[in-house]
Amino acid sequence: MPKKYSSPASKKDHRLVGRYKEVRVAFIGASFLTDEGETQARYVNDQFGLFMLDEVFRRQSIMSKLRGVIRKTHHCRECDADLMGLKAHRRRFSLDISYKDLPPFKLEIEMPAIPCRSCGTSNAVNEQNTENIISGAIVEAFQARRKPGEERRGEQRKKA
């Protein structure tokens, strides 16, 4: 029996990609964010952004744990082993996201991470501004799909 191959045109890759500083994020399979033939990311609702941040930083956290009051030390998010002195390398984290009645999609985050020498888990480097940088990359992903000629938020203020 001959194999059936789907043509590349029939399988549309819905992808929103954003980069901010050392972080790159990609929404994969998020077809609900754009309508057919549009380049503008569609607004989901007021809670979607907060849900995404909560999912990334709390529920499916990829960040190393910080211990200590005065001197902060990094520890593995899985086995709690000390990560201090280990070198960070670029790693890709893939999170499966489901939001209300929308089709499930993936969020890939590529950023510096420290591999644990005890259990092998990659731990995103958890610095003071890491959450802001990841959030900035998510915002850039949505703004990358703006309509041609449309200015990004804040660009009007800079010109004035």
RODO-2510 file (C-alpha; in nm, 4 decimals, decimal comma):
residues 160
     n   res          X          Y          Z
     1     m     0,0000     0,0000     0,0000
     2     p     0,1566     0,3343    -0,1001
     3     k     0,2232     0,5919     0,1715
     4     k     0,0192     0,9077     0,1732
     5     y     0,2163     1,2277     0,2096
     6     s     0,0552     1,5527     0,3035
     7     s     0,1586     1,8486     0,0946
     8     p     0,3384     2,1320     0,2724
     9     a     0,0611     2,3709     0,1687
    10     s    -0,2059     2,1638     0,3453
    11     k    -0,0213     2,1615     0,6758
    12     k     0,0160     2,5245     0,7764
    13     d     0,2707     2,5889     1,0510
    14     h     0,1170     2,8442     1,2874
    15     r     0,4135     2,9962     1,4649
    16     l     0,4642     3,3225     1,6512
    17     v     0,8303     3,3928     1,7311
    18     g     0,9764     3,6649     1,9505
    19     r     1,3252     3,7515     2,0710
    20     y     1,4244     3,9777     2,3554
    21     k     1,7825     3,9993     2,4814
    22     e     1,9073     3,6380     2,5251
    23     v     1,5619     3,4729     2,5143
    24     r     1,3706     3,3403     2,2129
    25     v     1,0118     3,2177     2,2427
    26     a     0,7915     3,0458     1,9847
    27     f     0,4199     2,9695     2,0022
    28     i     0,3816     2,6519     1,7940
    29     g     0,0454     2,5309     1,6693
    30     a    -0,1304     2,8407     1,7988
    31     s    -0,3624     2,8632     1,4989
    32     f    -0,6254     3,0379     1,7107
    33     l    -0,4004     3,3457     1,7344
    34     t    -0,4316     3,4306     1,3646
    35     d    -0,7201     3,4061     1,1223
    36     e    -0,6609     3,2547     0,7789
    37     g    -0,4822     3,5080     0,5572
    38     e    -0,4164     3,7583     0,8380
    39     t    -0,0783     3,8578     0,9741
    40     q    -0,2068     4,0297     1,2883
    41     a    -0,2154     3,8228     1,6075
    42     r    -0,5719     3,7955     1,7292
    43     y    -0,6656     3,9118     2,0778
    44     v    -0,7814     3,6173     2,2916
    45     n    -0,9062     3,7836     2,6139
    46     d    -0,7849     3,9840     2,9152
    47     q    -0,6805     3,6772     3,1154
    48     f    -0,4727     3,5072     2,8425
    49     g    -0,1547     3,7072     2,9082
    50     l    -0,1704     3,6517     3,2841
    51     f    -0,2450     3,2826     3,2294
    52     m     0,0637     3,2505     3,0045
    53     l     0,2916     3,4159     3,2626
    54     d     0,1503     3,2019     3,5441
    55     e     0,1969     2,8877     3,3329
    56     v     0,5593     2,9718     3,2478
    57     f     0,6730     3,0940     3,5900
    58     r     0,4619     2,8940     3,8356
    59     r     0,2829     2,5831     3,7045
    60     q     0,5445     2,4576     3,4555
    61     s     0,8385     2,6531     3,5925
    62     i     1,1664     2,6059     3,4080
    63     m     1,3581     2,8327     3,6464
    64     s     1,6231     2,7228     3,8924
    65     k     1,5305     2,7663     4,2595
    66     l     1,7006     3,0470     4,4495
    67     r     1,8024     2,9844     4,8101
    68     g     1,9478     3,2232     5,0639
    69     v     1,8566     3,5590     5,2109
    70     i     2,1681     3,7674     5,1568
    71     r     2,3712     3,5521     4,9188
    72     k     2,1467     3,3821     4,6628
    73     t     2,2459     3,0373     4,5364
    74     h     2,0919     2,8436     4,2463
    75     h     1,9473     2,4959     4,3083
    76     c     1,7939     2,2375     4,0736
    77     r     1,4183     2,2676     4,0337
    78     e     1,3828     1,8845     4,0419
    79     c     1,6331     1,7415     4,2909
    80     d     1,7362     2,0611     4,4775
    81     a     2,1095     1,9993     4,4093
    82     d     2,3445     2,3002     4,4230
    83     l     2,4092     2,4490     4,0766
    84     m     2,6644     2,7114     4,1754
    85     g     2,9838     2,7093     3,9700
    86     l     2,8238     2,5306     3,6741
    87     k     2,8288     2,6958     3,3334
    88     a     2,5042     2,7949     3,1585
    89     h     2,4409     2,6864     2,7976
    90     r     2,1563     2,7653     2,5570
    91     r     1,8732     2,5162     2,6026
    92     r     1,5247     2,4801     2,4575
    93     f     1,2301     2,4196     2,6887
    94     s     0,8978     2,3024     2,5458
    95     l     0,5771     2,3604     2,7421
    96     d     0,2397     2,2111     2,6463
    97     i    -0,0283     2,4742     2,7038
    98     s    -0,4061     2,4337     2,7207
    99     y    -0,6231     2,7398     2,7776
   100     k    -0,9988     2,7175     2,8244
   101     d    -1,1687     2,5889     2,5071
   102     l    -0,8799     2,6781     2,2718
   103     p    -0,6864     2,4010     2,0938
   104     p    -0,3687     2,2992     2,2818
   105     f    -0,0381     2,4442     2,1614
   106     k     0,3300     2,4484     2,2545
   107     l     0,5430     2,7303     2,3872
   108     e     0,9146     2,6861     2,3232
   109     i     1,1574     2,8967     2,5226
   110     e     1,5244     2,9042     2,4256
   111     m     1,7547     3,0657     2,6796
   112     p     2,0642     3,0125     2,8969
   113     a     2,0204     2,7188     3,1346
   114     i     2,2312     2,5299     3,3850
   115     p     2,2265     2,1485     3,3557
   116     c     2,2120     1,9718     3,6925
   117     r     2,5001     1,7283     3,7394
   118     s     2,2923     1,5109     3,9749
   119     c     1,9720     1,4500     3,7735
   120     g     2,0465     1,6088     3,4328
   121     t     1,7536     1,8542     3,4445
   122     s     1,8091     2,1835     3,2625
   123     n     1,7354     2,4820     3,4846
   124     a     1,6780     2,8245     3,3296
   125     v     1,9103     3,0817     3,4833
   126     n     1,6972     3,2590     3,7439
   127     e     1,8340     3,6104     3,7773
   128     q     1,6597     3,9219     3,9069
   129     n     1,5215     4,0276     3,5669
   130     t     1,4740     3,6872     3,3966
   131     e     1,0949     3,6964     3,4236
   132     n     1,0916     4,0434     3,2626
   133     i     1,3116     3,9233     2,9751
   134     i     1,0933     3,6159     2,9053
   135     s     0,7819     3,8348     2,9237
   136     g     0,9455     4,0776     2,6795
   137     a     1,0111     3,7950     2,4327
   138     i     0,6452     3,6856     2,4559
   139     v     0,5344     4,0444     2,3850
   140     e     0,7744     4,0591     2,0878
   141     a     0,6193     3,7392     1,9503
   142     f     0,2759     3,9008     1,9469
   143     q     0,4071     4,2280     1,8070
   144     a     0,5977     4,0473     1,5297
   145     r     0,2614     3,9616     1,3697
   146     r     0,1428     4,3211     1,3426
   147     k     0,0018     4,4454     1,0153
   148     p     0,2452     4,6073     0,7690
   149     g     0,2754     4,9804     0,8341
   150     e     0,1362     4,9460     1,1861
   151     e     0,3655     5,0782     1,4586
   152     r     0,4532     4,8827     1,7665
   153     r     0,3189     4,9980     2,0980
   154     g     0,5420     5,2679     2,2380
   155     e     0,7010     5,3623     1,9058
   156     q     0,4615     5,6541     1,8664
   157     r     0,5668     5,7882     2,2040
   158     k     0,9362     5,7675     2,1098
   159     k     0,8798     5,9678     1,7899
   160     a     0,6826     6,2426     1,9653
***
